[in-house]
Amino acid sequence: MDATVNFNILETTISDIHEAFQSGHLTARRLVELYFERIAAYDQAGPKINAIISLNPYALEEADALDAAFRETGFVGPLHGIPLIMKDQADVKGMPTTMGSVLFKDHQPDRDGFVVAKMKKAGAIFIGKATLGELGAGDTHGSLFGSTRNVYDLERTAGGSSGGSGAAVSANFCAVAVGQEGFASIRRPSIWNGVAGMRPTAGLVSRNGVYGGWPSVFGSLGPMSRSVEDIARLLDVMTGYDPEDPITALGVGRAADSYSAGLDSSALRGARIGILRESMGFRSEPESEDFANVTAVFDRAVADLAKGGAEIVDPIVIPDLKALLATRARMDEDDHESFRTYTSGSAASPFDTRTEAMASPIYQQVSRGAQERWRQTHTTEQNNAYLRARDLLMMRLHQVMAEHRLDAIVHKAVEHTPTLISEGLNPPYRDQMGAPHINTFLTFVPSVVVPAGFTRDDLPAGITFLGLPYTDAAMLRLAYAYEQATKHRRPPASTP
């Protein structure tokens, strides 16, 4: 009997996979086959999670090549043979990039994005592209695919906009996944699907070959995984300077030599952690029962941080936090230019500009949330007020951390539990509910989210570790220590 037949992919990690390769109990080909089998059983059949837009037709060929290389010389890199799923907002050669929209249904960019190329060189196999909030907007609904289901309650949304990535990694459709965040698009779907996720400090990870990149600074690719260790392993490969994304020049000299090597299960001991309790989530309802249910989970998490040896400062207050966050505005010309930058690098893009796309007859099929985002406009005065508020809030964040001698701030990952799909598609149009966005308001700070357990109605909740600019390694260490002490990750019953 082939020993690889018995390898259990449920909840497996990069380390587990590499150990199985080395022992001869697994090949890259067999691993890809196992994930394809799960996707076939649970994504469009069974519970119909609906997290995958397309599969890589070359994945088995790539796996065979990696198996051959392994027999000759061993691992080609730190992600050798690791099957990944990419949010369908980034280009992977040989696969379409649809953004979940009928506008880009047949879009074949014919290139690898900068980060994709780095990960492939490290041995990764991109086995599929994940659903998303159409055109990177809101919860995971799209004119091309419908809606993605939450793995813990099939009537609820997977969140967004990286909902497909969050659902796929939680359902064990892949070893790890990559999302993209411009508001709370990695952190919220991670927690709502019971996994860890990270938005790195802007400048560490290139957006070249990703829709929503330069000259906009909001967006960033980031890792999503069932374990903090695998997030760190992905980040080790993803970081690096790219002249095609000028923001990465700011990260030169600030990336850690290794994010995974520094993980320490005792990192909470002696760490000073400030607890930010003020509600700051998008459209949060602090008087609701659901908000209270999440608060109960958060209170237990704060107690667990103290049990782990952290010095807790509870609460901390950032002056005028909500008033400053309320000034958020989008730089309209930057958004238009980032669209042009993305499409100019694509082979045969269906549209050169966002204006052309909006003039298309099929634009009316685009989801409500995506159309709303594209219709948003802001005045010069609003943009100036936002920029002033961003500088002031960054200074106040530094002040609070300095005055309390904090190593990190912890706040709720999301202030509400996953909302119903029906209420996202119809009135009251609940979307992105409870999502804190302080990190993407400030842009140049890291955030790591970790599962913190389940509410009394059995829905997932989590906590965020927020740090000063380029303290990504420190946030990962703290998140890892909390994860190891609590182990709240629980695979969903919907995809056994």
C-alpha positions, 0 to 999 in steps of 0.5 A: 500500500502507498504510505501517502494514502494515510496522510491526514491533512486535517489541521496539518501545518507546514512543519507537519507536511515537510516532516512527511515529505522527509519520511517518505510518507507524502509527496507533493502530488498526493498532497495536492490531490488530497486537497482537491478531493476536499474541495470537490466534496465540500466547496460546490457539494455537501455544505457548499462553502463556495470559497473557490473561484478557480483551480490551478490546472497546472498544480499537479504538474508543478507538484510532480516537478517539486517531487522530482527536485526533492528526490535529487536535491531536497527542498527547493525552499521553505515552502516546498510543496505547500499548497496555497490558495490566493485571494482572487485579487492577485495574479497567478500565471496560468489562472484568471484574476476575476476579482469575483466580478462579471467585469473580469470574468475572462481576465487572464493577466498572464503574469505572477505578482511579485509576492506570488513569484517569491512564494513559487521560488520558495516551493509553494503551489498555488492550487486555487483562487478564492472568492472575495467581496467583489472588486475587494469591497465588503463581505464575500458576495460577488456577481460572478459566484454568489456568496461564500458561507461561513464554515461555522454557520452556513447561513452566515457570511464568511466576512470579507473581503478575503472571505474565501481565503478565510473559509478555505483555510479553515475548511482545510482546503489548503495548507495556508492562504493569502488574503488582502486587506484595505479595511479589515479584509484579512482580520475579520474573515480570519476570525469569523472563520476561526483562523489567525490572520495578519495585515503586515506593516505597509512597506513590507509586502509588495502589491505589484500584480495585485488589484488595489496597489500603488499609488494607494497605500491602504492595501496589503497582502497578508497571510491567513492560517490555522496557526500563527507559526505558519503565518510567520513562515509565510511572512518570511517569504513574502517580504522584500523590496520591489521597485514596482511598488515604491512603498516597499522602499520604506520597509528596507532594513525594517524586516526581521531576518526571520519572523518564524525563528523568533517565535516563543511560547513564553513571550507573554511573560513580562510583556506590558499589554494595554487593553483598548476597550472603546468600541470603534468597530464599523457600524457596531451596536454596543447595546446589542446582545451580540456585542455583549457576547463578544465582550464576554469572550474578550474578557476571558482572553484578557484574563488568559493574557494575565495568566500567561504572565503579561502585565495588563494595563486595563483600560487604556484610552486613545484621546478622540479615537472615534472622532479621528477614525470618523474622518477616514476618506479615500483618495479618489485619484489614487484609486483611479490610478491604482486601477490603471497601474494594475490593468496596464500590467495585465495581458488583455485587460478588459478595461483600462480605467475604472471609468470604462468599467463603470460604463460597461453594460454589464456593470449593472450586474456588479454587487451593491457593495462594490458599486457603492464603493466605486461611487464614493467620492471625497472632497479635497477638504475631506482628504486633508482632514483625514490626513491631519487626523491620521498624523494626529492619531499616529502620534497619540498611539505612540504617546499612549504606548510610551506613557504606559510603557506598552509592548502591544495594544490588544483589542477585539478582533471584530466587535460582532459575530458573523452576520446573516447572508440574507441580511447582507444581500437585503435590508438592513444590508449588514456588511463589515459589521463590527470591524475595527480599522485603526490599523488600516487608518494608520497604515504603517502599523501591524495587526495580528488576529488570533482565535479567542474562543466561541460565544455562548451561541457558538460563533467564533471571536478573537483578539488583535495584537496591535503594535507600533510601526514595523514591530511585526515580529513582536506582535507575532511572538505575542500572538503565538504565545497566546495561541499556544497557551489557549489553543482555541482553534477548533475545526468546523463541523461543516467540513469534517 
